[in-house]
Amino acid sequence: MKRIVLFLFLVVAMIELKAFPVYIWQGSTDTDTYESLSADFAKLKGHGVTGVCYNAGFDTGRIAIAARAAKAQGLEFHAWIPCMLQGGKPTTWYAVNRLGVRANHAPAYVPYYTALDPHNPDVQQWLVEQYAAVARIPEVDYVQLDYIRYVDVILARGLWDKYGLVMHEEYPPADYCYCDDCVGDFKAQTGIDIRSVGNPAKCKPWALFRESVITGLVGKIAAAVRAEGKKVSADVFPGPKSHATWMVRQQWDAWDIDLAFPMNYNDFYLKSAKWVGKMTREEVRSVRGRFPVISGLFICKDWRTKQDITDPEGWGLSPEELKEAVSLSLRAGAQGICLFSASSMTEEHWAALETLY
């Protein structure tokens, strides 16, 4: 009897680890052509990839070329687009931090964190129109929302040393948005003047207000995309309650989306691959079956010399760690995995992954 039980357990475990979707994030380059992308996507297909998430921003011309190339190889295509980080827009569109400074004048952490104000009606309308235009491309299956959030008011622990920060509380330079409209609308809803509150980080209604702003924006974009007959996926922080809601105001378990890609990047949080399973379990339970969870995994390209890499954004999973993270993700209820990124996957990573198919 014990042997029969053990055999059945092993069969179930093998089933859990087979026939799972594999997605991959790939950025665009100025030299991308239909032919070069077809070759890239054919290689990915040969490694068992089922869907590609391709970032060309809102450039519909580039997206159309990539989408056609992907579909020709039998791949599902997600138009991966950073949402709130945009340059060259009207000054009034940009979020204002607690110091009263707009993100386009003094972005937090890095120069490209020129974050729009998601509560601004003009911003919302522009974003909805841009995503709808992408959704009208025939070969696009999903639009994928990335940076659909506020700026990280708290960075992942592994990034503190890189930016010379100790973040045991929310600090004004990265705490958004305190523009007149956001402050005024919040006061109209709650009676609270957030600029008069001693420590806004302790004001739970203020946090909930901003979470609702993001959730509402997602809903508007999703409605426009579905009107074009397409679906919506989203790249989100882990959790959500353990990380996403308080780090970037993402209450994504309440979002109107079709697929979630939580970025379970364990090294950013100074955690081992086992942490990926813990996060995935929370994520799957949080959505309560409303939409599938695809576990996002960060790959270390130079994994043989990982111990010598000082920048945590150069860390990630070795081939053996990848196997562990995939197995734990699937057993925790993820319906697939997504790899960041195509350029980081080595032959050893592919070989390790293919042992699980």
Long-range contacts (C-beta under 8 A, 24 or more apart in sequence): 13-331, 16-330, 16-331, 17-326, 17-327, 17-330, 17-356, 18-356, 18-357, 19-357, 20-330, 20-335, 20-336, 20-337, 21-50, 21-51, 21-294, 21-335, 21-336, 21-337, 22-47, 22-48, 22-49, 22-50, 22-51, 22-336, 22-337, 22-338, 22-339, 22-353, 23-49, 23-50, 23-51, 23-52, 23-53, 23-76, 23-78, 23-261, 23-294, 23-336, 23-337, 23-338, 23-339, 24-49, 24-51, 24-52, 24-53, 24-338, 24-339, 24-340, 24-341, 24-342, 24-345, 25-53, 25-55, 25-80, 25-338, 25-339, 25-340, 25-341, 25-342, 26-52, 26-53, 26-54, 26-55, 26-341, 26-342, 26-343, 27-54, 27-55, 27-341, 27-343, 28-54, 28-55, 28-56, 28-59, 28-62, 28-66, 32-62, 32-65, 32-66, 33-65, 34-65, 34-68, 34-69, 37-65, 37-66, 37-69, 37-70, 38-69, 38-72, 38-73, 40-69, 40-342, 41-69, 41-70, 41-72, 41-73, 41-75, 42-73, 44-73, 44-75, 44-342, 45-73, 45-74, 45-75, 47-345, 47-350, 47-353, 47-354, 48-353, 48-354, 48-357, 49-75, 50-75, 50-76, 50-336, 51-75, 51-76, 51-77, 51-78, 51-141, 52-76, 52-77, 52-78, 52-342, 53-78, 53-80, 53-144, 53-233, 53-261, 53-338, 54-78, 54-79, 54-80, 55-80, 55-81, 55-82, 55-146, 57-81, 57-82, 58-130, 58-133, 58-134, 60-133, 60-134, 60-137, 63-134, 63-137, 63-140, 64-137, 64-139, 67-137, 67-138, 67-139, 67-140, 68-139, 70-139, 71-139, 76-141, 76-142, 77-139, 77-140, 77-141, 77-142, 78-140, 78-141, 78-142, 78-143, 78-144, 78-233, 79-134, 79-137, 79-140, 79-142, 79-143, 79-144, 80-144, 80-146, 80-235, 81-130, 81-131, 81-134, 81-143, 81-144, 81-145, 81-146, 82-146, 82-147, 83-127, 83-145, 83-146, 83-147, 83-148, 84-115, 84-116, 84-118, 84-147, 84-148, 84-149, 84-150, 85-112, 85-113, 85-114, 85-115, 85-116, 85-147, 86-114, 86-116, 87-112, 87-114, 89-116, 89-123, 89-126, 90-122, 92-120, 92-122, 93-117, 93-120, 93-122, 93-123, 93-126, 95-150, 95-151, 95-176, 95-177, 95-179, 96-176, 96-177, 96-178, 96-179, 96-182, 97-172, 97-173, 97-174, 97-175, 97-176, 97-177, 97-178, 98-172, 98-173, 98-175, 98-176, 98-178, 98-200, 99-172, 99-173, 100-178, 101-173, 103-151, 103-176, 106-173, 107-151, 108-151, 108-152, 108-173, 108-174, 109-151, 109-152, 109-155, 109-163, 109-174, 113-151, 115-147, 115-150, 115-151, 115-176, 117-176, 117-177, 117-179, 117-181, 117-182, 118-150, 118-177, 118-213, 118-214, 118-217, 119-177, 119-179, 119-181, 119-182, 119-185, 119-213, 120-179, 120-181, 124-217, 124-220, 127-217, 127-221, 128-220, 128-221, 128-224, 129-224, 131-221, 131-224, 131-225, 132-224, 132-225, 132-227, 132-228, 135-224, 135-225, 135-228, 135-229, 135-230, 136-228, 140-230, 141-230, 141-231, 142-230, 142-231, 142-232, 142-233, 142-258, 142-259, 143-221, 143-225, 143-230, 143-231, 143-232, 143-233, 144-232, 144-233, 144-234, 144-235, 144-261, 145-218, 145-221, 145-232, 145-233, 145-234, 145-235, 145-257, 146-234, 146-235, 147-235, 148-214, 148-217, 148-218, 148-234, 148-235, 148-236, 148-250, 149-214, 149-236, 149-237, 149-244, 149-248, 149-249, 149-250, 150-176, 150-177, 150-210, 150-214, 150-248, 150-249, 151-176, 151-248, 152-247, 152-248, 153-201, 153-246, 153-247, 153-248, 153-249, 154-246, 154-247, 155-247, 156-247, 156-265, 156-268, 156-269, 157-268, 157-269, 157-270, 158-267, 158-268, 158-269, 158-270, 158-312, 158-315, 159-268, 159-312, 159-313, 162-311, 162-312, 162-313, 169-201, 170-200, 170-201, 175-200, 175-201, 177-210, 182-209, 182-213, 207-245, 207-246, 207-249, 210-249, 211-245, 211-249, 211-250, 211-251, 212-251, 213-249, 214-249, 214-250, 214-251, 215-251, 215-254, 215-255, 218-255, 218-256, 218-257, 219-255, 219-256, 222-255, 222-256, 222-257, 223-256, 231-258, 231-259, 232-256, 232-257, 232-258, 232-259, 233-257, 233-258, 233-259, 233-260, 233-261, 233-294, 234-259, 234-260, 234-261, 235-261, 235-263, 235-296, 236-260, 236-261, 236-262, 236-263, 237-262, 237-263, 238-262, 238-263, 238-264, 238-269, 238-279, 238-282, 238-283, 239-279, 239-282, 239-283, 239-286, 240-283, 240-286, 241-282, 241-286, 242-279, 242-282, 243-269, 243-279, 253-283, 253-286, 253-287, 253-288, 253-290, 257-291, 258-291, 259-291, 259-292, 259-294, 260-287, 260-291, 260-292, 260-293, 260-294, 261-294, 261-296, 261-338, 262-293, 262-294, 262-295, 262-296, 263-296, 263-298, 263-340, 264-295, 264-296, 264-297, 264-325, 264-329, 265-296, 265-297, 265-298, 265-316, 265-340, 266-298, 266-317, 266-325, 267-298, 267-300, 267-312, 267-315, 267-316, 267-317, 268-298, 268-312, 268-313, 268-315, 272-321, 273-317, 273-321, 273-322, 273-324, 273-325, 273-328, 274-324, 274-328, 276-324, 276-325, 276-328, 276-329, 277-325, 277-328, 277-329, 277-331, 277-332, 278-332, 280-328, 280-329, 280-332, 280-333, 280-334, 281-332, 281-333, 283-334, 284-332, 284-333, 284-334, 285-333, 292-334, 292-335, 292-336, 293-333, 293-334, 293-335, 294-334, 294-335, 294-336, 294-337, 294-338, 295-325, 295-326, 295-329, 295-330, 295-332, 295-334, 295-336, 295-337, 295-338, 296-337, 296-338, 296-340, 297-322, 297-325, 297-326, 297-329, 297-337, 297-338, 297-339, 297-340, 298-340, 299-339, 299-340, 299-341, 299-344, 299-345, 299-349, 300-344, 301-343, 301-344, 301-345, 301-346, 303-346, 303-348, 303-349, 316-340, 316-344, 317-349, 319-346, 319-348, 319-349, 319-351, 319-352, 320-352, 322-349, 322-352, 322-353, 323-352, 323-353, 323-355, 323-356, 326-353, 326-356, 327-356
